[in-house]
Amino acid sequence: MKKPTWIVEKERAKRAAAVETVWLFGLHAVRDALMNPAREKLRLVVTKNAADKLAGAIADSGIEPEVADPRRFPVPLDPGSVHQGAALEVKPLNWGGLRERCAAEPGAPAPVVVLLDRVSDPHNVGAILRSAEVFGARAVIAPRRHSAPETGALAKTASGALERQPYLRVGNLGDAMLELRKMGYVLLGLDGEAEIDLATALAEAGDQPLGLVLGAEGPGLRERTRETCDRLVKIPFASDFGSLNVSNAAAVSLYAAGRAGQGG
């Protein structure tokens, strides 16, 4: 019996979390990692065609590429990974601590962060990182356990945002939420059954720093996470059957926060 896709992805993420290096793949992800001076690069494997497309980034990075036969690509990627002839072994990025990344700055717009409660699908997290970068979120925050670590699949979905958008993995999400509240953040938990809508809660938050808290599809927010939020809010739908996956809900929420004046 074939395993469901979500189980396969969860097992891949668990394996990735256990190793000290990550293989990024795909032209966009590899190019952006090559151009990131903060990224520790260990090994670059490319086909001749990919090397030509990445010539500028390779030259600027200073790393010596290994040119490989596309029919025998010597990189330990999962079957079905669309590597486009480029793979880069790297160390995970270190974005620093919660306070240094998320503290409000005098004279700047109120910051917005996204908090993910056990969102383990790397494609969802990659899409959220991409939206967070587009809409100017200060950071995406997730627990080290039961969340998607840096993987090639996550980086490819993020389309380069993994190199620029802070992705903070914390020991305990509830403790991080309490720390953000001490820093002046208002925490809004997304819940389809909530009584208040997102726009109303954003208006009430005014110019305070904002944390948008989203749970995994299906289970949603855990009990402690819900209790630590200042408000539970919903995105109104046009029908009783309307729903969004977590990455789409994050994008809508970030856009709404930007329209309400938060973000920076």
C-alpha positions in Angstrom: 0.0 0.0 0.0 1.4 3.4 -1.0 2.0 5.8 1.8 0.0 9.1 1.8 2.0 12.1 0.5 1.8 13.8 3.9 3.4 10.8 5.6 6.2 10.7 3.0 6.9 14.4 3.4 6.9 14.1 7.2 9.4 11.3 7.1 11.6 13.3 4.7 11.5 16.3 7.0 12.4 14.1 10.0 15.4 12.7 8.2 16.5 16.2 7.1 16.3 17.4 10.7 18.7 14.7 11.8 21.5 15.8 9.5 23.9 18.7 9.8 23.9 19.7 6.1 21.1 20.3 3.5 21.1 19.7 -0.2 19.4 22.5 -2.0 18.3 21.9 -5.6 16.8 23.7 -8.5 18.2 26.7 -10.4 16.4 29.4 -8.4 17.2 27.9 -4.9 20.8 27.2 -5.8 21.4 30.6 -7.4 20.0 32.5 -4.4 22.1 30.4 -2.0 25.2 30.9 -4.0 24.6 34.7 -3.8 24.0 34.7 -0.1 27.2 35.5 1.8 25.7 34.3 5.0 25.2 30.8 3.6 28.0 28.3 4.3 28.5 26.4 1.0 30.1 22.9 1.0 29.7 21.3 -2.4 28.1 22.3 -5.7 27.1 19.7 -8.3 25.9 20.9 -11.7 25.4 19.7 -15.2 27.1 21.6 -18.0 23.8 23.3 -19.0 23.1 24.3 -15.4 26.6 25.6 -15.0 26.2 27.9 -18.0 22.9 29.3 -16.5 24.5 29.8 -13.1 27.9 31.1 -14.4 27.6 34.5 -12.8 26.5 33.2 -9.4 29.1 30.5 -9.4 31.9 33.0 -10.2 30.8 35.4 -7.4 30.5 32.6 -4.8 34.0 31.4 -5.3 33.0 27.7 -5.0 34.5 25.2 -7.5 31.6 23.3 -9.1 31.6 19.6 -9.9 30.3 19.1 -13.4 28.2 15.9 -13.6 26.5 13.8 -16.2 22.8 14.6 -16.1 22.1 10.8 -16.6 24.0 10.0 -13.4 23.5 12.9 -11.1 25.6 12.0 -8.0 23.6 13.7 -5.3 21.5 12.0 -2.5 18.1 13.5 -3.4 14.7 11.9 -3.0 13.4 10.3 -6.1 11.3 12.7 -8.1 13.2 15.8 -7.0 13.3 18.2 -9.9 16.9 19.4 -9.5 17.2 21.0 -13.0 20.8 20.0 -13.0 21.9 21.9 -10.0 22.4 20.9 -6.3 24.3 22.7 -3.5 25.2 21.2 -0.1 25.0 23.8 2.6 24.8 24.3 6.3 21.5 25.6 7.7 21.3 29.3 8.2 21.5 30.9 11.6 19.1 33.8 11.9 19.9 34.6 15.6 17.5 35.0 18.4 13.9 36.1 18.8 14.6 39.5 20.3 17.3 40.6 17.9 15.1 39.7 14.9 11.6 40.7 16.1 12.1 43.8 18.3 10.2 46.9 17.2 12.4 49.7 15.9 11.8 53.4 16.8 10.3 55.3 14.0 9.7 52.1 11.9 6.3 50.5 11.1 5.1 48.0 13.6 6.6 44.6 12.8 4.6 41.6 11.8 5.7 38.0 12.4 4.1 34.7 11.4 4.1 31.8 14.0 3.5 28.3 12.8 2.1 25.7 15.2 3.3 22.3 14.0 3.1 23.0 10.3 5.3 20.2 9.0 4.7 20.2 5.2 7.8 21.8 3.6 5.8 23.0 0.6 3.4 24.9 2.9 6.3 26.4 4.9 8.2 27.3 1.7 5.1 29.1 0.4 4.6 30.9 3.7 8.3 32.1 3.6 7.7 33.4 0.1 4.6 35.3 1.2 6.3 36.6 4.3 9.1 38.1 2.2 6.7 39.6 -0.3 4.6 41.3 2.4 7.5 42.4 4.6 7.1 40.1 7.6 10.0 40.4 10.1 10.2 36.6 10.6 8.5 33.2 10.4 8.7 31.4 13.7 8.2 27.6 14.3 9.2 25.0 16.9 12.3 22.9 16.2 10.2 19.8 16.6 7.1 19.0 14.6 7.8 21.6 12.0 9.5 21.6 8.6 13.3 22.1 8.8 15.3 23.5 5.9 15.1 21.0 3.1 15.6 21.1 -0.7 11.8 20.9 -1.2 11.2 23.8 1.2 13.8 25.9 -0.5 12.5 25.2 -4.0 9.0 26.1 -3.0 10.2 29.3 -1.3 11.8 30.3 -4.6 14.8 32.0 -3.0 13.0 33.4 0.0 14.7 31.0 2.4 17.9 32.9 1.8 16.4 36.3 2.7 13.4 35.7 5.0 14.3 34.9 8.6 13.0 31.4 9.6 13.4 31.1 13.4 13.2 27.6 14.9 12.5 27.9 18.6 12.6 25.4 21.4 9.0 26.0 22.5 6.4 27.9 20.5 4.3 28.8 23.6 7.3 30.3 25.3 8.2 32.3 22.2 4.7 33.6 22.1 4.9 34.8 25.7 8.2 36.5 24.9 6.6 38.3 22.0 3.8 39.5 24.2 6.4 40.9 26.6 7.8 42.8 23.6 4.5 44.4 22.9 3.1 42.0 20.3 -0.6 41.3 19.8 -1.1 37.7 18.9 -3.9 36.8 16.6 -4.7 33.1 16.2 -6.4 32.0 12.9 -9.4 29.9 13.7 -12.3 29.2 11.3 -14.7 29.0 14.2 -13.8 32.3 15.8 -16.4 34.9 16.3 -14.4 38.0 15.4 -13.0 38.5 11.8 -9.4 39.4 11.0 -10.1 42.9 9.8 -11.8 43.9 13.0 -9.0 42.5 15.1 -6.4 44.3 13.0 -8.2 47.6 13.5 -8.3 47.0 17.2 -4.6 46.2 17.3 -3.8 49.6 15.8 0.0 50.2 15.5 1.1 47.5 17.9 3.5 44.8 16.7 1.5 41.8 15.4 1.9 38.0 15.5 -0.2 36.0 13.1 -0.5 32.4 14.5 -1.5 29.6 12.2 -1.9 25.9 12.9 -1.5 22.8 10.8 -4.3 21.8 8.5 -6.6 19.5 10.2 -5.6 19.8 13.9 -5.4 23.6 13.8 -4.0 25.4 16.8 -3.1 23.4 19.9 -4.8 24.2 23.2 -1.9 26.0 24.8 -1.3 28.0 21.5 -5.0 29.0 21.5 -4.9 30.1 25.1 -1.7 32.2 24.6 -3.2 34.2 21.7 -4.8 37.5 22.5 -7.6 36.9 20.1 -8.8 34.1 17.9 -9.9 35.5 14.5 -11.3 34.2 11.3 -11.0 35.0 7.6 -14.6 35.4 6.4 -15.6 33.1 3.5 -18.3 33.6 0.9 -20.0 30.3 1.7 -20.2 27.8 4.5 -17.9 25.4 2.5 -15.1 27.9 2.0 -11.7 27.1 3.3 -8.0 28.0 2.7 -4.9 25.9 3.2 -2.4 27.2 5.7 -0.1 28.9 3.2 -3.0 30.7 1.5 -4.4 31.8 4.9 -0.9 33.2 5.8 -0.8 35.1 2.5 -4.3 36.6 3.0 -3.5 37.5 6.6 -0.2 39.2 5.8 -1.9 41.2 3.0 -4.6 42.3 5.4 -2.1 43.3 8.0 -0.2 45.4 5.4 -3.5 47.1 4.3 -4.2 47.8 8.0 -0.9 49.6 8.4 1.3 46.9 10.1 4.5 45.6 8.6 8.1 46.6 8.7 
